[in-house]
Amino acid sequence: MMAETESRPATAALREAGAGNVAIPMPAVGTRLGLESALMSGRLWSTLVGYLEGQLIIIETPEADIPVGMKAPFSTEDMLTLRFVNDGIVVGFRAPVLRRLHSPAQLTVVAWPKKIQTHGLREHPRISCHLPCQGSIGEHAVQRAMVRDLSLSGCQLRVPYEDFPPGQREFSPGTPVDLEVEIPAESGGERVRQRIAGKIVAFDGQEGYAMIRIRSEEPLEVLLEFLSTFTTRMVFPTDI
């Protein structure tokens, strides 16, 4: 059994976790989780390590800038909000921290929630965003493009006219597009590059910018899941 360094009384914690628990469509071990702490600002990445259905969930304790006055990112006084994507559904819930483990790894144990919220990715197909990207539109290289919204089947791109040759102010439907988007890294990891390859389906000019809608050749599941983990709005109950 892993060494315990911070805990509430174990029997009481498990009674709380097991009372009124709900069925959760848990993803595979190793799935990336979006994480927020009630005691810290900002959002973090974590990874699912394991769970005991109806009782507790074990996650990696992510590295974080610890606020003044705190000894660790999470304590047994903390309430965490967790989000993950499983089979096209964003699942979110709030749960109290039960234990912090330091050996053999930095892990956090949270209670199994009593309520969850879900959100189908395909119910609201477009997510607003600001993702820098670079690549090519037709024969022209672009360096300062920005993905402004994303769906499973494509995206809208904003490109400054300065990226195009003089006189190039519009593009025809069917023009090929090949872009690369960087997903921010998890703590201690490397940035992940995702490709968006497809064709222009609509074009609109704005002052100083081209607004280009693209249909992707392949579903943009990885990008959509990444954005949904952090941007999906869910109303969580005050009670757990």
Stockholm file with secondary structure:
# STOCKHOLM 1.0

chainA/1-240         MMAETESRPATAALREAGAGNVAIPMPAVGTRLGLESALMSGRLWSTLVGYLEGQLIIIETPEADIPVGMKAPFSTEDMLTLRFVNDGIVVGFRAPVLRRLHSPAQLTVVAWPKKIQTHGLREHPRISCHLPCQGSIGEHAVQRAMVRDLSLSGCQLRVPYEDFPPGQREFSPGTPVDLEVEIPAESGGERVRQRIAGKIVAFDGQEGYAMIRIRSEEPLEVLLEFLSTFTTRMVFPTDI
#=GR chainA/1-240 SS CCEEEEESCHHHHHHHHHTTCCCCCCCCTTCEEEEEETTSCSEEEEEEEEEETTTEEEEECCCCCCCTTCSSSCCTTCEEEEEEEETTEEEEEEEEEEEEEEESSCEEEEECCSCCEEEETTTSCCEEEEEEEEEEETTEEEEEEEEEEECSSEEEEEEEGGGSCTTCCCCCTTCEEEEEEEECCCTTSCCEEEEEEEEEEEEEEETTEEEEEEEESSCCHHHHHHHHHHHCCCCCCSCC
#=GC SS_cons         CCEEEEESCHHHHHHHHHTTCCCCCCCCTTCEEEEEETTSCSEEEEEEEEEETTTEEEEECCCCCCCTTCSSSCCTTCEEEEEEEETTEEEEEEEEEEEEEEESSCEEEEECCSCCEEEETTTSCCEEEEEEEEEEETTEEEEEEEEEEECSSEEEEEEEGGGSCTTCCCCCTTCEEEEEEEECCCTTSCCEEEEEEEEEEEEEEETTEEEEEEEESSCCHHHHHHHHHHHCCCCCCSCC
//
